[in-house]
Amino acid sequence: MAEVRGVQLLGAVIVVLMFASLFASAFAFAAGVSEGANIPAKQASVSERARLVQVFGQCEDKESTKERVLCRLRKFKLAGLRVEGVRAVAVAGVTPEACKRLAERVSGQGRLTRAQCKDFYRKVSPCFEKQGRAKVACFRRISGLGVAAASLKAKGNGKAEAIGKYVVSLLYELEERIEKKVDDGVISEEQAADVVSLIIEIKEKILDGAPRSEVKPMLAELRSKLKELKRSAQNAQV
């Protein structure tokens, strides 16, 4: 049953991401000018790391995920930093938002501890330096989805966890694309924070092994918010 739920969840996420891709093509979403300006973790200087740590530290006292996300987006802009998402987390060495509320110890299929979550983010970080199919292949490899698993033939207790990690990787990719559009002036920090905070909540649910019945309504809400974002961007360009 866990395997079936995992496959169904992956299918639901793919539908959302297909919609996001249509949104992306309409507004050059996947290839903004900030694409080449990102600072890979391996190339970040000591001063850049220090600035990132400082920015993250200035926002940690905010109560909600949305407030912390908004704070970071604003601080990044003021500091002239253009390191988004997973790169910034990797460079600064902080705990990813989606991992913060996970338990230290867990029991149950498909659930990750906080330490396991942080380790997954660390391992998947280099994938974001790749492009296209190479990036997707990297996501699958780090998540534990081999060729057989990707074709939905693999079985076993690790399948649900592997699919969950892969879905989280795809959602993180969407999150990064949204954050980049703040740099490009297509959307505001407030608009981005609203959608990104929901994506983070969905990732947290998946990593904590939440049932599909809890995640599916959140994916529907995400799709609705993406539609609103598209309309807002269209109106801004009129």
Residue, then its C-alpha position, 0 to 999 in steps of 0.5 A: m500500500a505504501e508503494v501505491r501511495g508513493v506512486q500516486l503522490l508522484g503522479a500528483v506532483i508531476v501534474v502540478l509541475m507540468f502546470a508549472s512548466l507551462f507557467a515557466s514557458a510563458f514567462a521565461f521562468a526556467a532561464g532567468v538572467s540570475e541563472g548564470a549569477n548563482i554562486p555554486a557552493k563549491q565556489a563560494s568564498v569565505s566572505e560570501r559564506a560569512r554573509l550568507v550565515q549572517v543573513f540566515g541568522q538575522c531571520e531565524d527569530k521569525e515565528s513562521t516559515k513564511e516570515r523566515v522565507l520573506c525575511r531571507l528574500r529581502k535580506f538577500k536582495l539588500a546584501g546583493l546576494r544571488v545564491e538561491g535555495v539549496r545553494a544558499v543552504a549548502v554554503a551557509g551550512v544551516t538546517p533546511e526549513a523542511c527539516k527543522r520540525l522533523a523528529e530526532r527519532v522516528s519509526g514508520q515507513g517513509r519517514l526521515t529524521r531531522a539528521q537524515c533530512k539534512d543529509f539528503y539535502r547535503k547530498v542532493s545539493p550538487c544536482f542543482e549545478k546540473q541542467g536538464r536531464a542530467k539534473v533529473a538523473c542526479f535527483r533520481r540517483i540521490s533519491g534512490l530511484g534506479v531505472a527499475a524504480a523509476s519505471l515503477k517496477a521496484k518494490g520494497n519498503g525503501k520505495a516510498e522513501a525514495i519516491g518521497k525524496y525524488v518528489v522533494s527534489l522536484l519541488y525544491e527545483l520549483e521553489e528555486r525557479i520561483e525565488k529566481k524570479v524575485d531577482d528578475g523583478v517578475i514577482s515580489e518577495e511577498q508573492a514568492a514567500d507565499v508560494v515558497s512557504l507552501i512548497i516547504e510545508i508540502k516537502e515537510k509533510i512528505l519527508d515526515g511520511a504523511p499520508r497522501s490524503e494530507v498532501k493532495p489538498m496542499l498540492a491542489e492549493l499549490r496549483s491554485k497559487l501558481k495560477e494566481l502568480k501567473r495572473s499577477a505576472q501577466n497583469a504586471q506586464v500589461 
